[in-house]
Amino acid sequence: MTSEPGGNLSRRRLLRLTGAGLGVLAASGVLAACAPPPAKESGDGATDSGAGAQGADVPIDSLTLALPSSLSTLDVGRESGVLNYLVAVLAQESLLSVDPSGKLGPGLASSWKQPDARTYVYTLRRGVTFTDGTPCTADDVVASIDAIRDPKNGSALGYAYAGVESVKSTGDHEVTIRLKAPDAMFAWTTTAGGLLVSSRTFLTRNKGRIGTAKTLLLGTGPYRITEFAADDHVLLERNDAWWGEKPAVRKLKLSFVPDAGTRLVAMKSGAVDGALGLASDEARGWESTARVTYTADRSVVSLAFDTAKAPFDDLHVRRAIAHAADREGMVEGILHGKAEVADALPSREMWGDLMPASEVGSGYDAIPALSFDLDAARAELDKSSAKDGFTAELHYPNSGPQLGKAALALAASLKKIGIMLNVKEITLEQWVAELGSGKQPLQFLWYFPVTGDPAELADPYLNAAATSTDIAHYDNGAVNTALDTAKSATDKDVRARELMKAVQTAGADLPYLPLWWARTASAFSKEFVLLDQGPFAFIGPWATRIRKSA
């Protein structure tokens, strides 16, 4: 996702991207007894400070949740951040879905098939309507994809359809997409990360105004947006005509509360019923007040070096910074152990059934380990073109205070070897706009995956052909070839081998310095539970899984 983006960043990216996202991927908790038990670890790495049994059919008239940053638009094509998606996926749907565990499944399409390596055919559900009462047709799906593909619209998701040859309505309830060449990742493009469907009439009538306070969004989802006040809140009401099971929550308010202290005060006073996207250090303060759940959401925090600009075009400079980064200290001291030091951009869990865990582990072990060692950092800097040191700047979004703390810790270490790092907090919107702009040669990459495939991170950030997302401007022929081969491969083992080759080769080149794979937190009043939490819990209509506690 990603991006709260700026325009060129994809949602993949930010959705990952950030804080906006923030970790909004909550957690997979164990929903058990009504009395909060001691914190537990579940198989997927989630920790729950206390879960409650759910009341399946108990209605919830209204619910208010705090989000850690604001939105300037509801249109994910304009601002593709995690929080934008958090709202949009309640109102709009995609052809296919990603369940909380990361599995691909049906969405607006009840079924789909791939008759050949370049063709995808989707059969739409019958009887689905938009919240304005009009039917959802194959033509509306085509119009939604065409709007993304049209360069005049400047959609942040346009990159995802660069390999599409044609999109056609091939029946009243059938859409056929034809690719220019095979793409093993394309099936994920028609999930929420790359497509949210609206009607042709709405898109045509409101071109250039979609997602504003006046126009809002039109979709087929379980909720309809009734009000949007940029920088303040979003109001949603249940769509009783939705084709799925009726949600328990009738009215939902998402309040933008950037200040951590204000969020906690609001929770204690009863002004909000919970919060999403809590930083690890902040979340600990909620555990006596709310049910807090942590999850290993497969997100990654990394430094991105612009390898096309001095001094970061010098491998020795990049290695010096890597040795000056106390990543284990960041995980323990800043994140309180609610993270894992990262070896690469895709987490080990991202490989799923593409490659056995033992092979992933041995593959990652082959990536050069650059431990925290200031003597080694000085030695690398002495070998570089900037041996006398230099000054650089690193920005972090106000929605990610943990990134700011990590940046300050890094700055303190770098100062000892002659590198002055100026750290600056900026708004999420400013931060996203900078990503990929080329204005900042040193940046944070904060990415929340929305697919269960390692290529989601490898291809956009390591392949030089991905000009809109390769923010490191990294270009290695062997890596490009491996990624291209993986993309067109129809054999699973070939694809896995080529992807691992690309990750390993890039790891040695260090265009990115992975810092940690995170766990992020959500908190709910002990009156409520969110069912089926997992690494991808917020990539679909998450609010439909909120229930009353027993």
C-alpha positions as CSV (number, residue, x, y, z in Angstrom):
1,M,0.0,0.0,0.0
2,T,2.0,2.0,-0.8
3,S,1.4,5.1,-0.1
4,E,-0.4,7.4,1.6
5,P,1.2,8.3,-1.5
6,G,2.1,10.9,-3.3
7,G,1.1,10.0,-6.6
8,N,3.7,7.8,-7.7
9,L,3.8,5.5,-4.7
10,S,1.5,2.7,-4.9
11,R,-0.7,1.6,-2.3
12,R,1.3,-1.3,-2.1
13,R,3.8,0.8,-0.8
14,L,2.2,2.6,1.7
15,L,-0.2,0.6,2.7
16,R,2.2,-0.6,3.7
17,L,3.7,2.3,3.9
18,T,3.0,3.7,6.8
19,G,1.9,5.1,9.5
20,A,-0.9,5.7,8.2
21,G,-1.2,2.6,8.2
22,L,0.2,2.4,11.0
23,G,-0.1,-0.5,12.0
24,V,-3.3,-0.8,11.5
25,L,-3.0,-4.3,11.0
26,A,-4.0,-5.4,14.3
27,A,-3.6,-8.7,15.6
28,S,-4.7,-12.2,15.7
29,G,-5.9,-12.6,19.1
30,V,-7.3,-15.5,21.0
31,L,-10.9,-14.8,21.8
32,A,-11.5,-16.6,25.0
33,A,-12.9,-16.0,28.4
34,C,-14.7,-12.9,29.4
35,A,-12.2,-12.1,32.2
36,P,-8.9,-10.9,30.7
37,P,-6.3,-13.6,31.0
38,P,-2.5,-13.0,31.0
39,A,-1.0,-12.0,27.7
40,K,-0.6,-14.9,25.3
41,E,1.3,-15.6,22.2
42,S,-0.5,-17.2,19.3
43,G,0.9,-19.2,16.5
44,D,1.3,-16.2,14.2
45,G,3.1,-14.1,16.7
46,A,0.2,-12.1,18.1
47,T,-0.1,-11.1,21.7
48,D,-3.4,-10.3,23.3
49,S,-3.5,-8.5,26.6
50,G,-6.9,-10.0,27.3
51,A,-9.6,-11.3,25.0
52,G,-13.3,-11.8,25.5
53,A,-15.9,-14.2,24.1
54,Q,-18.0,-12.6,21.4
55,G,-21.7,-11.9,21.4
56,A,-22.6,-13.0,17.9
57,D,-26.0,-11.4,17.4
58,V,-25.9,-8.5,19.8
59,P,-26.3,-5.2,17.9
60,I,-24.0,-2.3,18.4
61,D,-25.7,1.0,17.8
62,S,-22.5,3.1,17.5
63,L,-18.8,2.7,17.8
64,T,-16.0,5.3,17.8
65,L,-12.4,4.5,17.1
66,A,-9.3,6.7,17.1
67,L,-6.8,6.7,14.2
68,P,-3.3,8.1,14.6
69,S,-3.3,10.4,11.5
70,S,-5.6,12.3,9.3
71,L,-6.7,12.0,5.7
72,S,-6.9,14.7,3.1
73,T,-9.0,12.5,0.7
74,L,-10.9,9.2,0.7
75,D,-9.7,8.4,-2.8
76,V,-7.0,5.7,-2.6
77,G,-6.0,6.7,-6.1
78,R,-4.9,10.1,-4.8
79,E,-3.7,9.1,-1.4
80,S,-2.9,5.4,-1.1
81,G,-2.0,5.1,2.5
82,V,-3.0,2.5,5.0
83,L,-5.5,4.7,6.7
84,N,-7.1,5.6,3.3
85,Y,-7.6,1.9,2.7
86,L,-8.8,1.3,6.2
87,V,-11.8,3.5,5.4
88,A,-12.3,2.7,1.7
89,V,-12.5,-1.1,2.2
90,L,-15.6,-0.6,4.3
91,A,-17.4,1.2,1.5
92,Q,-15.9,-0.3,-1.6
93,E,-15.0,-3.8,-2.7
94,S,-12.7,-5.5,-5.2
95,L,-13.0,-8.5,-7.5
96,L,-11.0,-10.7,-5.2
97,S,-10.4,-10.6,-1.4
98,V,-7.5,-11.3,1.0
99,D,-8.6,-13.0,4.2
100,P,-7.1,-12.1,7.6
101,S,-4.5,-14.9,7.2
102,G,-3.4,-13.7,3.7
103,K,-5.3,-16.2,1.5
104,L,-6.8,-15.1,-1.8
105,G,-10.5,-15.5,-2.1
106,P,-13.7,-14.3,-3.8
107,G,-15.0,-10.8,-3.5
108,L,-17.3,-9.1,-6.0
109,A,-16.3,-12.0,-8.2
110,S,-17.9,-15.2,-6.9
111,S,-15.3,-17.2,-8.9
112,W,-12.5,-16.7,-11.3
113,K,-10.3,-18.7,-13.6
114,Q,-7.1,-18.4,-15.6
115,P,-7.6,-20.2,-18.9
116,D,-4.0,-19.4,-19.9
117,A,-1.0,-17.6,-18.4
118,R,-2.1,-14.2,-19.7
119,T,-5.9,-14.3,-19.2
120,Y,-8.1,-13.9,-16.1
121,V,-11.8,-14.3,-16.2
122,Y,-14.0,-13.2,-13.3
123,T,-17.6,-14.2,-12.8
124,L,-19.5,-11.5,-10.7
125,R,-21.9,-12.1,-7.9
126,R,-25.5,-11.5,-9.0
127,G,-27.8,-9.1,-7.2
128,V,-25.1,-6.8,-5.9
129,T,-26.0,-3.1,-5.8
130,F,-24.2,0.1,-5.0
131,T,-25.3,2.0,-2.0
132,D,-27.2,4.4,-4.2
133,G,-29.4,1.5,-5.2
134,T,-28.1,0.9,-8.7
135,P,-26.9,-2.5,-9.8
136,C,-23.2,-3.4,-10.0
137,T,-22.4,-4.6,-13.4
138,A,-19.4,-5.9,-15.4
139,D,-19.3,-2.5,-17.1
140,D,-18.8,-0.8,-13.8
141,V,-15.8,-3.0,-13.0
142,V,-14.4,-2.2,-16.4
143,A,-14.9,1.5,-15.8
144,S,-13.2,1.3,-12.4
145,I,-10.1,-0.4,-13.9
146,D,-10.1,1.9,-16.9
147,A,-10.1,4.9,-14.5
148,I,-7.0,3.6,-12.8
149,R,-5.3,2.8,-16.1
150,D,-6.0,6.3,-17.6
151,P,-2.8,8.3,-17.3
152,K,-4.8,11.5,-17.3
153,N,-6.3,10.6,-13.9
154,G,-2.9,10.2,-12.3
155,S,-3.9,7.3,-10.2
156,A,-1.4,6.1,-7.7
157,L,-2.5,2.5,-8.6
158,G,-1.8,2.9,-12.3
159,Y,1.6,1.1,-12.1
160,A,-0.3,-2.1,-11.1
161,Y,-2.0,-2.3,-14.5
162,A,1.0,-1.4,-16.7
163,G,1.1,-5.0,-17.9
164,V,-2.6,-5.1,-18.9
165,E,-3.4,-5.4,-22.6
166,S,-7.2,-5.2,-22.3
167,V,-10.1,-5.2,-19.9
168,K,-13.5,-6.2,-21.3
169,S,-17.0,-7.0,-20.2
170,T,-17.5,-10.5,-21.8
171,G,-20.9,-11.1,-20.4
172,D,-23.5,-9.5,-18.1
173,H,-21.7,-10.8,-15.1
174,E,-18.2,-11.5,-16.6
175,V,-15.0,-9.5,-16.9
176,T,-12.0,-10.6,-18.8
177,I,-8.5,-9.1,-18.3
178,R,-5.8,-9.9,-20.8
179,L,-2.1,-9.3,-20.0
180,K,0.7,-8.4,-22.3
181,A,2.8,-11.1,-20.8
182,P,2.5,-13.6,-17.9
183,D,2.6,-12.0,-14.4
184,A,2.6,-14.4,-11.5
185,M,1.5,-11.6,-9.1
186,F,-1.4,-10.3,-11.1
187,A,-4.2,-12.2,-9.4
188,W,-3.4,-10.1,-6.3
189,T,-3.9,-6.9,-8.3
190,T,-7.6,-7.3,-8.3
191,T,-7.8,-7.4,-4.5
192,A,-8.3,-4.2,-2.4
193,G,-4.7,-3.3,-2.8
194,G,-5.1,-2.6,-6.5
195,L,-8.8,-2.2,-7.2
196,L,-11.8,-0.7,-5.4
197,V,-15.0,-0.7,-7.6
198,S,-17.3,2.2,-8.1
199,S,-20.0,2.8,-10.8
200,R,-19.3,4.2,-14.2
201,T,-21.9,6.9,-13.7
202,F,-20.4,8.0,-10.4
203,L,-16.8,8.0,-11.8
204,T,-17.8,10.0,-14.9
205,R,-20.0,12.5,-13.0
206,N,-17.4,13.2,-10.3
207,K,-14.1,13.0,-12.1
208,G,-11.5,14.9,-10.2
209,R,-13.7,15.3,-7.1
210,I,-14.0,11.7,-5.8
211,G,-13.1,11.3,-2.2
212,T,-13.8,14.9,-1.2
213,A,-16.0,15.9,1.7
214,K,-18.8,16.8,-0.9
215,T,-18.5,13.7,-3.1
216,L,-17.3,11.0,-0.7
217,L,-17.2,7.5,-2.2
218,L,-19.7,5.1,-3.8
219,G,-19.3,1.4,-3.5
220,T,-21.0,-1.9,-2.8
221,G,-19.5,-2.6,0.6
222,P,-21.0,-3.3,4.1
223,Y,-20.9,0.5,5.0
224,R,-21.6,3.7,3.2
225,I,-19.7,6.9,4.1
226,T,-22.1,9.6,5.2
227,E,-19.6,12.4,6.2
228,F,-15.9,13.2,5.8
229,A,-14.2,16.1,7.5
230,A,-10.6,16.1,6.4
231,D,-8.2,16.2,9.3
232,D,-11.0,15.3,11.8
233,H,-13.2,12.3,11.2
234,V,-15.2,10.0,8.9
235,L,-18.7,8.8,9.6
236,L,-20.1,5.5,8.2
237,E,-23.5,3.8,8.4
238,R,-24.3,0.1,7.8
239,N,-25.4,-0.8,4.3
240,D,-28.3,-3.1,5.0
241,A,-28.5,-4.0,1.3
242,W,-25.0,-5.5,1.4
243,W,-24.8,-9.1,0.0
244,G,-22.8,-10.4,3.0
245,E,-23.8,-11.0,6.6
246,K,-25.2,-8.0,8.3
247,P,-22.5,-6.3,10.5
248,A,-23.3,-5.8,14.2
249,V,-22.1,-2.2,14.2
250,R,-24.7,0.1,12.8
251,K,-22.8,3.5,12.9
252,L,-19.1,3.8,13.0
253,K,-17.0,7.0,13.6
254,L,-13.3,7.1,12.8
255,S,-11.7,10.0,14.5
256,F,-8.3,11.4,13.5
257,V,-6.3,11.9,16.7
258,P,-2.6,12.4,15.9
259,D,-1.5,13.0,19.5
260,A,-0.8,9.9,21.5
261,G,-1.6,11.4,24.9
262,T,-4.9,12.8,23.6
263,R,-5.9,9.3,22.2
264,L,-5.3,7.7,25.6
265,V,-7.2,10.4,27.5
266,A,-10.1,10.0,25.0
267,M,-10.1,6.3,25.7
268,K,-10.1,6.7,29.5
269,S,-12.9,9.2,29.4
270,G,-15.1,7.0,27.1
271,A,-14.9,9.5,24.2
272,V,-13.6,6.6,22.0
273,D,-14.1,2.9,22.2
274,G,-10.7,2.0,20.9
275,A,-7.8,2.9,18.7
276,L,-6.0,1.4,15.7
277,G,-2.4,1.7,14.7
278,L,-0.8,2.2,18.1
279,A,3.0,2.3,18.3
280,S,4.4,-0.4,20.5
281,D,5.7,1.9,23.2
282,E,2.4,3.7,23.2
283,A,0.3,0.5,23.3
284,R,1.8,-0.6,26.6
285,G,0.1,2.4,28.3
286,W,-3.3,1.1,27.1
287,E,-3.1,-2.3,28.5
288,S,-4.7,-1.4,31.9
289,T,-7.6,0.4,30.1
290,A,-8.3,-1.6,27.0
291,R,-7.9,-5.0,25.3
292,V,-4.6,-4.6,23.4
293,T,-3.6,-7.0,20.6
294,Y,-0.3,-7.1,18.9
295,T,0.4,-8.9,15.6
296,A,3.4,-9.7,13.5
297,D,1.8,-8.0,10.5
298,R,4.6,-8.6,8.1
299,S,5.3,-4.9,7.8
300,V,8.9,-3.7,7.4
301,V,10.7,-0.6,8.4
302,S,13.8,0.1,6.4
303,L,16.1,2.9,5.4
304,A,16.1,3.6,1.7
305,F,19.3,4.9,0.2
306,D,19.1,6.8,-3.2
307,T,21.9,4.8,-4.9
308,A,21.9,7.3,-7.8
309,K,23.0,10.2,-5.5
310,A,26.2,10.9,-3.6
311,P,27.2,9.9,-1.0
312,F,24.7,7.1,-0.9
313,D,25.8,5.8,-4.3
314,D,28.9,4.5,-2.5
315,L,28.5,1.0,-1.0
316,H,31.0,1.8,1.7
317,V,28.9,4.7,2.9
318,R,25.8,2.5,3.0
319,R,27.7,-0.2,4.9
320,A,29.0,2.4,7.4
321,I,25.5,3.4,8.2
322,A,24.4,-0.2,8.5
323,H,27.1,-0.9,11.0
324,A,26.1,2.3,13.0
325,A,22.5,1.1,13.2
326,D,21.9,-0.7,16.5
327,R,18.9,-2.6,15.2
328,E,18.7,-5.0,18.1
329,G,18.8,-2.1,20.5
330,M,15.9,-0.4,18.5
331,V,13.8,-3.6,18.7
332,E,14.4,-4.0,22.5
333,G,14.6,-0.4,23.6
334,I,12.1,1.4,21.4
335,L,9.7,-1.4,20.4
336,H,9.9,-3.3,23.7
337,G,10.6,-6.6,21.9
338,K,7.4,-6.2,19.8
339,A,9.4,-6.7,16.5
340,E,12.1,-8.7,14.9
341,V,15.4,-7.5,13.4
342,A,14.9,-7.7,9.6
343,D,17.2,-9.5,7.2
344,A,15.5,-8.3,4.0
345,L,12.4,-6.4,2.9
346,P,10.0,-9.4,2.8
347,S,9.6,-11.1,6.1
348,R,10.2,-14.9,6.3
349,E,6.4,-15.4,6.7
350,M,5.8,-13.6,3.4
351,W,7.1,-16.7,1.5
352,G,4.1,-18.7,2.7
353,D,3.9,-22.0,0.8
354,L,6.1,-20.7,-2.1
355,M,9.2,-22.0,-0.3
356,P,9.7,-24.1,2.8
357,A,10.6,-22.1,5.9
358,S,13.9,-24.0,6.3
359,E,14.9,-22.9,2.8
360,V,13.8,-19.3,3.5
361,G,15.9,-19.4,6.6
362,S,19.0,-20.7,4.9
363,G,18.5,-18.2,2.1
364,Y,18.4,-15.3,4.4
365,D,21.4,-16.6,6.4
366,A,23.4,-16.1,3.2
367,I,22.7,-12.4,3.2
368,P,25.7,-10.5,4.6
369,A,25.1,-9.7,8.3
370,L,26.1,-6.1,9.2
371,S,26.0,-6.0,13.0
372,F,26.2,-2.9,15.2
373,D,29.9,-2.1,15.3
374,L,31.1,1.5,15.3
375,D,34.7,0.4,14.6
376,A,33.5,-1.4,11.5
377,A,31.4,1.7,10.6
378,R,34.5,4.0,10.8
379,A,36.5,1.5,8.7
380,E,33.9,1.5,6.0
381,L,33.6,5.2,6.0
382,D,37.4,5.5,5.7
383,K,37.2,3.4,2.5
384,S,34.5,5.6,1.0
385,S,34.4,8.8,-1.1
386,A,33.1,10.6,2.0
387,K,35.8,9.6,4.4
388,D,35.7,13.1,6.0
389,G,32.1,12.7,6.8
390,F,29.0,14.5,5.6
391,T,25.6,15.9,6.7
392,A,22.3,14.3,5.7
393,E,18.6,14.6,6.6
394,L,16.1,12.0,7.5
395,H,12.3,12.7,7.8
396,Y,9.7,10.6,9.6
397,P,5.9,10.9,9.6
398,N,4.2,12.2,12.7
399,S,2.1,9.0,12.7
400,G,5.3,7.0,13.4
401,P,7.0,8.2,16.6
402,Q,8.9,4.9,16.8
403,L,10.6,5.8,13.5
404,G,11.6,9.1,14.9
405,K,13.1,7.5,18.0
406,A,15.0,5.1,15.8
407,A,16.3,8.0,13.6
408,L,17.5,9.8,16.7
409,A,19.3,6.7,17.9
410,L,21.0,6.3,14.6
411,A,21.9,10.0,14.5
412,A,23.7,9.6,17.8
413,S,25.7,6.7,16.6
414,L,26.6,8.3,13.2
415,K,27.8,11.5,15.0
416,K,30.5,9.3,16.5
417,I,32.0,8.5,13.1
418,G,31.6,11.9,11.6
419,I,28.2,11.8,9.9
420,M,25.7,14.4,11.0
421,L,22.2,13.2,10.6
422,N,19.5,15.8,11.0
423,V,16.2,14.2,12.0
424,K,12.9,16.0,11.3
425,E,9.2,15.1,12.0
426,I,6.8,16.0,9.2
427,T,3.1,15.3,8.6
428,L,2.1,12.0,7.1
429,E,0.9,13.7,3.9
430,Q,4.3,15.5,3.5
431,W,6.2,12.3,4.1
432,V,4.2,10.3,1.6
433,A,4.6,13.1,-1.0
434,E,8.4,12.9,-0.6
435,L,8.5,9.1,-1.2
436,G,9.9,8.5,-4.6
437,S,10.1,12.2,-5.4
438,G,13.9,12.1,-5.4
439,K,14.1,15.1,-3.1
440,Q,15.3,13.1,-0.1
441,P,18.2,10.8,-0.8
442,L,17.8,9.1,2.6
443,Q,14.3,8.0,3.5
444,F,12.3,5.6,5.6
445,L,10.4,2.9,3.8
446,W,7.5,1.8,6.0
447,Y,5.5,-0.9,4.2
448,F,2.5,-3.0,5.2
449,P,2.0,-5.9,2.7
450,V,-1.5,-6.6,1.4
451,T,-0.7,-9.9,-0.3
452,G,0.7,-13.2,0.8
453,D,3.6,-13.1,-1.7
454,P,7.2,-11.9,-1.2
455,A,7.2,-10.4,-4.7
456,E,5.0,-7.6,-3.4
457,L,8.1,-6.1,-1.8
458,A,10.8,-7.5,-4.0
459,D,9.6,-6.5,-7.4
460,P,8.5,-2.9,-6.8
461,Y,11.5,-1.9,-4.7
462,L,14.4,-3.9,-6.3
463,N,13.5,-4.0,-10.0
464,A,14.8,-1.0,-11.9
465,A,11.9,-1.3,-14.3
466,A,9.6,-0.3,-11.4
467,T,10.4,3.3,-11.9
468,S,7.5,4.6,-9.8
469,T,8.3,2.5,-6.7
470,D,12.1,1.8,-6.8
471,I,12.8,4.7,-4.4
472,A,16.4,3.6,-4.0
473,H,16.9,4.0,-7.8
474,Y,18.6,0.6,-7.5
475,D,19.7,-1.0,-10.8
476,N,21.4,-4.4,-10.8
477,G,21.2,-6.4,-14.0
478,A,21.3,-9.8,-12.2
479,V,18.5,-8.7,-9.8
480,N,16.4,-7.3,-12.6
481,T,16.7,-10.5,-14.6
482,A,15.9,-12.7,-11.6
483,L,12.8,-10.7,-10.8
484,D,11.6,-10.6,-14.5
485,T,12.1,-14.4,-14.7
486,A,10.1,-14.9,-11.4
487,K,7.4,-12.7,-12.7
488,S,6.8,-14.7,-15.9
489,A,7.5,-18.1,-14.3
490,T,4.7,-20.6,-14.3
491,D,6.7,-23.1,-12.2
492,K,6.5,-22.5,-8.5
493,D,10.0,-23.7,-7.7
494,V,11.6,-21.6,-10.5
495,R,9.7,-18.5,-9.2
496,A,10.8,-19.1,-5.6
497,R,14.4,-19.7,-6.6
498,E,14.6,-16.5,-8.7
499,L,12.9,-14.4,-6.1
500,M,15.4,-15.6,-3.4
501,K,18.3,-14.9,-5.8
502,A,17.1,-11.3,-6.2
503,V,16.6,-10.8,-2.5
504,Q,20.1,-12.2,-1.7
505,T,21.9,-10.2,-4.4
506,A,20.2,-7.0,-3.4
507,G,21.0,-7.7,0.3
508,A,24.7,-7.6,-0.5
509,D,24.3,-4.4,-2.5
510,L,22.4,-2.7,0.4
511,P,20.0,-0.3,-1.5
512,Y,17.8,-0.7,1.6
513,L,18.8,-1.3,5.2
514,P,16.0,-3.3,6.7
515,L,15.6,-2.4,10.4
516,W,12.8,-4.5,11.7
517,W,9.7,-6.5,10.9
518,A,7.1,-5.1,13.2
519,R,4.2,-6.0,15.3
520,T,1.6,-3.3,15.6
521,A,-1.3,-2.9,18.0
522,S,-5.0,-2.2,18.2
523,A,-6.9,-1.5,21.3
524,F,-10.6,-2.0,22.0
525,S,-12.7,-1.3,25.1
526,K,-13.3,-4.6,26.9
527,E,-16.9,-4.4,25.7
528,F,-15.9,-5.2,22.2
529,V,-13.8,-7.7,20.3
530,L,-12.5,-7.9,16.7
531,L,-12.8,-11.4,15.4
532,D,-10.3,-13.2,13.1
533,Q,-7.5,-10.8,13.6
534,G,-4.4,-11.7,11.6
535,P,-1.6,-10.1,9.5
536,F,-4.1,-9.0,6.9
537,A,-7.0,-8.2,9.2
538,F,-7.6,-4.7,7.9
539,I,-7.3,-5.4,4.1
540,G,-11.0,-6.2,3.9
541,P,-14.3,-5.2,5.6
542,W,-12.8,-5.4,9.1
543,A,-15.6,-3.6,10.9
544,T,-18.0,-6.5,10.0
545,R,-16.1,-8.6,12.5
546,I,-16.6,-6.4,15.5
547,R,-18.8,-8.0,18.2
548,K,-19.9,-7.3,21.7
549,S,-17.9,-9.1,24.4
550,A,-19.8,-11.6,26.5
